[in-house]
Amino acid sequence: MKPIMKIFLLILCFCQSYGQELFTGSIIIDNQVYSGIAGNLPQMAAANLPPAVDLTQYLPPVGEQGRQNSCVAWAIAYGAQAYYAKKSNASWNYTNSSGELNYSNLFSPSFVYNQINKGVDLGSNYIDALELLKNQGVCTLDRMQYSASNVLHQPTQEAKEQANNFKIERYVRLGEKQDLLNDVKDQLANSHPVIASAISDVNYLSGGYQPNRPNPYLWQTIGSFNPQMGHAILIVGYDDSRSAFKFVNSYGPSWGNSGFGWISYSIFGGVVRQAFVMKPSFSNIPMTNNPIAENRNNINQSDINIGLNLYLTNVQHMNSTTHPHIPPSQRFMTVTGSISIPANTGNSAQVILYYYLIDNLGNRAPLQGFLPEFRLQSGQAMSSTPPLSISQAITNLQWYSTIPYFAFPRNPNPALYPPITYIVEAEPALIIDKFPVRLGQAFRFTVTQ
């Protein structure tokens, strides 16, 4: 039997489980390919992470993919891209004055899915979909309607011209510098919905239609699933009191809790295997469907040599000689550096510093942080600069970041034991408009305490 037929039969078996037709469509990306995608750079100190986040106020009405394996396009185009459009323009209304759907402000999943499905309804992967939004954008539903029964219809030239208004600059995968659960919370706290590929758990997905389903409809056990095909969802919040993430599905409002479900923290690592966030190329959506001229410098991996230089140049210490009257618990290090950013790249920038411990062989490992205000959720020590205005081009701007000595490992009993000395590496990361851009040149120094 040909491989493509095996996949098709697996899909059919899944869809017919429990007598309920459930279509999914997120083809799992090969792990080696996934790890080669630019990774996220976490920004939020553990102490600053709110106990709950909910981004649903900017989402479009819950949509329904129907009998088509187009969940990836629904999560990315219909869900995430519409979220950013609404968030950047309060007048971007999903319904008109009569309460009817406003198709000129809702994005077309068919524009994306029909161009990447290779002419068959066997699903798609996130890379193809995200690259299409990066290169073409996505049009609205009034320019290309969604049809669950037609996977071949292609967008018109008019639809493609309008789609140019709604591109993304870039996207990153999550789970690079900390585990996936913590990375997802970090991005949600920075107002970025997370596009995720979840396992296609038959029990949970079909149970979302049962009349006696609980509220919240919580995914807390893992049932049988199709290993060849995942299901794309858009994670839009979390609640530590529930120990769960909130997500919107593409099965319509009759599924789950008005179209939403929850994933328990306890099974998150077994349910969600791959996740991304994306940054739209628009900063303020115009109220027009006509093509517009962009005035932005898109920041991609190939742009790192055009002036986005990020350097760490010095670490200034406090000690008993330089500051004898300041108690050790109040002493801090000041890390300084410089940065240049071209015009039209965003509104606000920030430098995040990740700290590593260097062993005797020169290998590095995340340095444990001892103050929640100066560590990631993963436990790694970190610090940050104040926000930097980049409304105009900046050249060799001097930045600084402070971190207390007590945020680093130290001798627990100075009266009994001599001070310890170790090598630390500080690695700077550039963040623009709360979205990761790139890492800068690392800097090593010693700490004795």
C-alpha positions in Angstrom: 0.0 0.0 0.0 1.3 3.4 -0.9 2.3 5.7 2.0 -0.2 8.4 1.0 -3.0 5.9 1.0 -2.0 4.7 4.5 -2.2 8.3 5.8 -5.6 8.7 4.1 -6.9 5.6 5.8 -5.6 6.7 9.1 -7.5 10.0 8.7 -10.7 8.1 7.8 -10.3 5.9 10.8 -9.9 8.9 13.1 -12.8 10.8 11.6 -15.2 7.9 12.1 -14.3 7.2 15.7 -17.1 7.3 18.2 -19.6 7.9 15.3 -18.6 11.6 15.1 -16.8 13.0 12.1 -13.8 14.9 13.3 -11.4 16.4 10.7 -7.9 17.6 11.8 -5.0 18.3 9.4 -1.8 19.3 11.2 1.0 17.3 9.7 3.7 16.9 12.3 7.0 18.6 11.3 10.1 16.4 11.4 12.0 17.1 14.7 15.2 17.9 12.9 13.4 20.4 10.6 11.6 21.9 13.6 14.8 22.4 15.6 16.3 24.3 12.7 13.6 27.0 12.9 14.6 30.2 14.7 13.8 29.7 18.4 12.0 32.0 20.8 13.9 34.2 23.2 11.9 34.4 26.5 11.4 37.8 28.0 9.4 37.5 31.3 11.0 37.1 34.7 9.2 34.5 36.8 8.1 37.2 39.4 6.5 39.3 36.7 4.4 36.5 35.1 0.6 37.2 35.9 -1.4 34.3 37.4 -3.8 34.3 34.5 -4.0 35.6 30.9 -6.9 35.7 28.5 -6.6 37.1 25.0 -10.0 36.1 23.7 -11.3 39.7 23.6 -9.5 40.2 20.3 -10.5 36.9 18.6 -13.0 36.5 15.8 -16.2 34.5 16.3 -15.4 30.8 16.6 -15.2 29.2 13.2 -15.8 25.7 11.9 -13.5 23.9 9.5 -16.1 21.2 8.8 -15.3 18.1 6.7 -11.8 19.4 5.7 -8.3 18.9 7.1 -7.6 22.6 7.2 -7.1 23.2 10.9 -3.6 24.8 10.4 -5.0 27.5 8.2 -7.8 28.1 10.6 -5.4 28.6 13.6 -3.0 30.8 11.7 -5.1 32.8 9.3 -8.6 32.9 10.7 -7.5 33.0 14.3 -4.0 34.5 14.9 -3.9 37.0 12.1 -7.4 38.3 12.9 -6.3 38.6 16.6 -3.5 41.0 15.6 -5.7 42.9 13.2 -8.3 43.6 15.9 -5.7 44.3 18.6 -4.0 46.9 16.4 -7.3 48.6 15.4 -10.2 48.8 17.8 -12.5 49.6 14.9 -11.8 46.3 13.2 -15.2 44.8 13.8 -16.0 41.1 13.1 -19.8 41.8 12.9 -21.8 44.7 11.4 -24.5 46.7 13.1 -27.1 44.0 12.5 -24.9 41.4 14.2 -24.1 39.6 10.9 -20.5 38.5 10.2 -18.4 41.1 8.5 -16.5 39.0 5.9 -14.3 42.0 5.0 -12.7 41.7 8.5 -12.4 37.9 8.7 -9.5 36.1 7.0 -9.9 33.2 4.6 -8.5 29.8 5.6 -9.0 28.6 2.0 -6.5 31.2 0.7 -3.8 29.5 2.8 -4.9 25.8 2.7 -5.7 25.6 -1.0 -2.3 26.9 -1.9 -0.3 24.5 0.3 -2.4 21.2 0.2 -0.8 20.0 -3.0 -4.3 19.4 -4.5 -5.5 16.8 -1.9 -7.2 17.1 1.4 -4.5 15.4 3.5 -3.7 18.3 5.8 -0.7 20.7 5.8 2.2 21.7 8.0 2.9 24.9 9.9 6.0 25.8 8.0 4.3 25.9 4.6 1.4 27.9 6.0 3.6 30.4 7.9 5.9 30.9 4.9 2.9 31.6 2.7 1.7 34.3 5.1 5.2 35.7 5.1 5.5 35.9 1.3 1.9 36.4 0.3 -0.2 37.3 3.3 -3.8 36.3 3.5 -7.0 37.8 2.1 -10.3 38.3 3.7 -13.4 36.1 3.3 -15.2 38.6 1.1 -12.3 38.1 -1.5 -12.1 34.3 -1.1 -14.9 32.4 0.6 -14.2 29.2 2.7 -15.5 26.0 1.2 -15.0 22.8 3.1 -15.8 20.8 -0.1 -13.3 22.5 -2.4 -9.6 22.2 -1.8 -8.6 23.0 -5.4 -10.0 26.5 -5.9 -7.2 29.1 -6.1 -7.3 32.8 -5.1 -7.9 35.4 -7.8 -5.3 38.1 -8.6 -7.5 40.6 -6.8 -7.4 38.4 -3.6 -3.6 38.1 -3.8 -3.2 41.8 -4.2 -5.4 42.4 -1.1 -3.5 39.7 0.8 -0.3 41.8 0.5 -1.8 44.0 3.2 -1.8 41.2 5.7 1.6 39.5 5.8 3.7 38.5 8.7 7.3 39.6 9.3 8.6 36.4 10.9 7.8 33.5 13.2 9.7 31.6 15.8 9.3 28.1 17.4 8.9 27.8 21.1 10.8 25.6 23.5 14.3 26.9 22.6 15.7 28.2 25.9 13.1 26.8 28.3 10.5 24.0 28.2 7.5 24.4 26.0 5.0 25.0 28.8 7.0 27.9 30.2 7.7 29.3 26.8 4.0 29.3 25.9 3.1 31.1 29.2 5.9 33.7 28.4 4.4 34.5 25.0 0.8 34.7 26.2 1.9 37.1 28.9 3.4 39.2 26.2 0.1 39.2 24.3 1.0 36.7 21.6 -1.4 33.9 20.9 0.4 30.6 20.4 -0.2 28.4 17.3 0.2 24.8 18.4 0.1 21.3 17.0 -1.7 19.0 19.5 -2.2 15.3 19.3 -5.5 14.2 17.7 -6.9 12.6 20.9 -10.1 10.9 19.8 -11.7 10.8 23.3 -11.2 14.5 24.1 -12.1 15.9 20.6 -15.2 13.8 20.2 -16.2 14.4 23.9 -16.4 18.1 23.1 -19.8 17.4 21.4 -21.3 15.4 24.3 -24.3 17.1 25.9 -23.1 16.5 29.5 -19.6 17.9 28.9 -18.2 19.8 31.9 -17.4 23.5 32.0 -14.5 24.1 31.8 -14.0 21.3 29.2 -10.6 20.2 30.5 -8.2 17.9 28.7 -6.5 16.0 31.6 -6.0 12.5 30.3 -4.5 11.3 27.0 -6.5 8.8 25.0 -5.9 7.1 21.6 -4.7 9.3 18.8 -3.4 9.2 15.3 0.4 9.6 15.4 0.6 10.6 11.8 -1.7 13.6 12.1 -2.0 16.3 14.8 -4.7 19.0 15.2 -3.9 22.7 15.0 -5.2 24.8 17.9 -4.7 28.4 18.9 -3.7 28.8 22.6 -5.1 32.1 23.9 -4.7 32.0 27.6 -3.8 30.3 30.9 -5.0 30.2 34.4 -2.7 29.0 37.2 -5.7 28.5 39.5 -6.9 25.9 37.1 -3.4 24.7 36.1 -4.5 24.8 32.5 -4.2 26.5 29.1 -7.2 27.9 27.3 -7.4 27.3 23.5 -9.9 28.0 20.7 -10.7 25.1 18.4 -12.0 25.2 14.8 -15.0 22.9 15.4 -17.6 25.7 15.7 -19.3 27.1 18.9 -21.2 23.8 19.6 -17.9 22.1 20.6 -16.5 22.4 24.1 -17.3 25.6 25.9 -18.7 27.7 23.1 -15.8 26.5 20.9 -13.1 26.7 23.6 -11.2 24.0 25.5 -8.6 23.7 28.3 -5.4 21.7 28.5 -4.1 20.7 31.9 -0.5 21.6 32.7 0.0 18.0 33.9 -0.4 16.6 30.3 0.7 19.6 28.3 4.1 18.1 27.3 2.4 15.0 26.1 -0.4 16.8 24.2 1.4 19.7 22.5 4.5 18.7 20.6 5.3 21.8 18.5 4.3 25.5 18.8 5.0 28.8 17.2 4.3 32.5 17.5 4.2 35.0 14.6 4.5 38.7 14.2 2.4 40.6 11.6 4.1 43.1 9.3 1.4 45.6 10.0 1.6 47.8 13.1 -1.8 49.6 12.5 -4.4 48.0 10.3 -5.9 50.5 7.8 -9.6 50.5 7.4 -9.4 49.6 3.7 -9.4 46.5 1.5 -7.2 48.2 -1.1 -3.4 47.4 -1.3 -1.3 49.8 0.8 2.4 50.7 0.8 4.4 49.3 3.7 7.0 51.5 5.5 8.8 49.0 7.6 12.1 47.2 7.6 11.3 43.5 8.0 13.7 42.0 10.4 14.6 38.5 9.3 17.6 36.2 10.0 19.4 37.6 6.9 19.2 41.2 8.3 21.6 40.7 11.2 24.5 42.4 9.3 22.6 45.6 8.3 23.1 47.6 11.5 21.3 45.6 14.1 24.6 45.2 16.0 24.1 44.2 19.6 27.2 44.1 21.8 27.9 43.6 25.5 31.0 45.6 26.4 31.5 45.8 30.1 30.4 44.7 33.6 30.8 47.1 36.5 31.1 45.5 39.9 30.3 46.6 43.4 32.3 45.1 46.3 33.6 45.8 49.8 36.4 48.0 48.4 34.5 50.1 46.0 31.2 50.3 48.0 32.1 49.4 51.7 29.0 51.1 53.1 26.5 49.1 51.0 25.4 45.8 52.5 26.2 42.7 50.3 22.5 42.0 49.9 22.0 45.4 48.2 25.0 45.3 45.8 24.5 44.8 42.1 26.4 44.4 38.8 25.8 46.8 35.9 26.1 45.2 32.5 26.5 47.7 29.6 26.6 47.5 25.9 25.6 49.2 22.6 23.1 48.7 19.9 22.1 50.1 16.5 18.6 49.7 15.0 17.5 51.1 11.7 14.4 53.3 11.3 10.9 51.8 10.8 11.6 48.5 12.6 9.2 49.1 15.5 8.2 51.3 18.4 10.0 49.9 21.4 13.1 47.7 22.0 14.5 45.9 25.0 17.7 43.9 25.6 17.3 40.7 27.7 20.4 39.1 29.2 20.6 35.4 29.8 23.3 34.2 32.2 25.3 31.0 31.9 27.9 29.2 34.1 31.2 28.3 32.4 32.9 25.1 33.6 36.6 24.3 33.6 36.3 22.9 30.1 34.7 26.0 28.7 31.3 24.5 28.4 28.3 26.5 29.4 25.1 25.7 31.3 22.2 27.9 32.4 23.2 29.7 35.6 20.7 29.1 38.4 18.9 32.3 39.5 18.0 32.8 43.1 15.7 35.8 42.9 12.4 35.4 41.1 12.6 39.0 39.7 15.8 38.0 38.0 15.2 34.5 36.6 13.1 32.9 33.9 10.4 30.4 34.7 13.0 27.7 33.9 15.2 29.0 36.7 17.9 30.5 34.6 19.2 33.9 35.8 18.2 36.8 33.6 18.0 40.6 33.6 16.7 43.3 31.2 17.1 46.9 30.2 14.4 49.5 30.5 12.4 49.9 27.3 14.2 51.7 24.5 12.4 54.1 22.2 13.1 53.3 18.5 10.7 55.6 16.8 13.7 56.9 15.0 16.9 55.1 13.9 19.5 54.7 16.8 23.2 54.2 16.3 25.5 52.8 18.9 23.1 53.6 21.7 24.5 52.7 25.1 22.3 50.5 27.2 22.6 49.1 30.7 21.0 46.3 32.8 21.5 45.7 36.5 21.3 42.5 38.5 21.9 41.9 42.2 24.8 39.7 43.3 22.3 37.7 45.4 20.6 36.6 42.1 23.7 34.5 41.5 25.1 31.5 43.4 27.0 32.5 46.5 28.8 31.2 49.6 26.0 30.4 52.0 28.1 31.1 55.1 30.9 33.6 54.5 32.0 33.4 58.2 32.9 29.7 57.8 33.9 29.3 54.2 36.0 31.3 51.8 34.3 33.1 48.8 33.7 31.2 45.6 34.8 32.4 42.2 33.2 31.3 39.0 33.0 32.4 35.3 29.7 33.8 34.0 28.7 34.4 30.4 26.1 37.0 29.7 24.3 36.6 26.3 22.2 39.6 25.1 18.9 39.2 23.1 17.2 41.9 21.2 13.4 42.2 21.6 11.4 44.6 19.4 7.7 45.3 20.2 7.8 42.3 22.6 8.8 39.9 19.8 12.2 38.2 19.7 14.6 39.3 17.0 18.1 37.8 17.6 20.9 37.1 20.0 24.0 39.3 20.3 27.7 38.7 21.1 28.2 37.1 24.5 30.6 38.4 27.2 32.4 36.5 30.0 33.4 37.8 33.4 34.1 36.4 36.9 32.1 36.7 40.0 33.4 36.2 43.5 31.1 36.0 46.5 
